[in-house]
C-alpha cells in the first residue's frame, strides 16, 4: 500500500472536491481513529521541525461515513493538524467512502498506523519535551497490532504486537537509557509536586493517606 494507486485499489477511487474555507467545513476525527490522532498530538510536542516540510500543496484525504455528519479524518493526521492550524484559502479534498466491513477498517487502521510510525522516525526529537512512557502507552493502546508486528519483525525484535522501550528508542534515534532517564525525571517531578501539595493541602493529605476518604464537590470548591 505504498502508492496512491494501491491505496485507491483497496479503498476505492477518491472523489476530488475543492474547499474554499476549511473553517466552515464540518470536519472531525473519525471515532475509530481517535487514539492514533492522540499519538500524533503527543509526538508534535517534541519534534524539532516544522510540519510544512511534509506539505507540497493544499490537499487532504477525508472520509464520508454514513453514520457521521460531514467529513472525517482517518489517516494523514500530520496534514490534518497542519492545515487545521494554517487554514489555507483553498484546499483539495480527496473524498473516500469509509469502509463498513471490519476487515477493511482493520486494513485502514494498519495503513494509518504505518504512516504514524514512519512519521515518528522522520524527525529529530527534543527528549526534554517528550513523555516517553505516555507515548509508549498511547502507541500500544491505539496502533494496529499487525503494523506493530511487522515493525518488530523488520527490526529483528521478538515477533510481538507491542512497542517496547528498545524499539521506541530505535525509532527516536536515541537509547533506551535516555528514555528511562527522561521517564525517571518526569516521575520525580510528579513526586515533588505531590510532596508540596501534601504539605499545603489538607484534602491532598487525606487523599494520599486515608483510604476511606471520599472527595465531595463541596470540598473542591472550598479548597
Residue pairs with C-beta under 8 A, 6 or more apart in sequence:
1 7
1 10
1 111
1 114
7 111
8 14
10 104
10 107
10 111
11 96
11 97
11 99
11 104
11 108
12 96
12 97
14 61
14 94
14 95
14 96
15 94
15 95
15 96
16 92
16 93
16 94
16 95
17 92
17 93
17 95
18 90
18 91
18 92
18 93
19 25
19 90
19 91
19 92
19 93
20 89
20 90
21 89
22 83
22 84
22 87
22 88
22 91
23 87
25 70
25 71
26 69
26 70
26 71
27 62
27 70
27 71
27 72
27 73
27 80
28 68
28 70
28 71
28 72
28 73
29 37
29 72
29 73
29 74
29 77
29 80
30 63
30 65
30 68
30 72
30 73
30 74
30 98
31 68
32 74
32 105
32 109
33 73
33 74
33 75
33 77
33 109
33 112
34 142
35 138
35 141
35 142
35 143
36 77
36 109
36 112
36 113
36 116
36 142
36 143
37 73
37 77
38 138
38 142
39 116
39 135
39 138
39 139
39 142
39 143
40 77
40 78
40 81
40 116
40 119
41 81
42 131
42 134
42 135
42 138
43 119
43 120
43 123
43 125
43 135
44 51
44 81
45 129
45 130
45 131
46 125
46 126
46 127
46 129
46 130
47 123
47 124
47 125
47 126
48 123
48 124
48 125
48 126
49 123
49 124
51 78
51 81
51 82
52 82
54 78
54 79
54 82
55 79
55 82
57 92
58 83
58 88
58 90
58 91
58 92
59 79
59 91
59 92
59 93
59 94
60 73
60 76
60 79
60 80
60 83
60 91
60 92
60 93
60 94
61 73
61 75
61 76
61 79
61 93
61 94
61 96
62 71
62 72
62 73
62 93
62 94
62 95
62 96
63 71
63 72
63 73
63 74
63 95
63 96
63 97
63 98
64 71
64 72
64 95
64 96
64 97
64 98
65 72
65 98
66 98
66 100
68 98
71 93
71 95
72 98
73 80
74 98
74 108
74 112
75 108
75 111
75 112
75 115
76 115
77 112
77 115
77 116
78 119
83 91
99 105
99 107
99 108
106 144
106 146
109 143
109 144
109 147
110 144
110 146
110 147
112 144
113 142
113 143
113 144
113 147
113 148
114 144
114 147
114 150
116 143
117 143
117 147
117 151
117 171
120 171
120 172
121 171
121 172
121 173
124 173
125 172
125 173
125 174
127 172
127 174
127 178
127 179
127 182
128 182
130 182
131 182
131 183
131 186
132 165
132 168
132 179
132 182
132 183
133 183
133 186
135 168
136 163
136 165
136 168
139 148
139 163
139 168
140 148
140 162
140 163
143 163
145 161
145 162
146 161
148 160
148 161
148 162
148 163
149 159
149 160
149 161
151 167
152 158
152 159
152 160
152 161
152 164
152 167
153 159
155 167
155 170
157 164
157 166
157 167
165 176
165 179
165 180
166 176
168 179
169 175
169 176
169 178
169 179
172 179
194 204
194 208
197 204
198 204
198 205
198 208
201 223
203 215
203 219
203 220
203 223
206 213
206 215
207 213
207 215
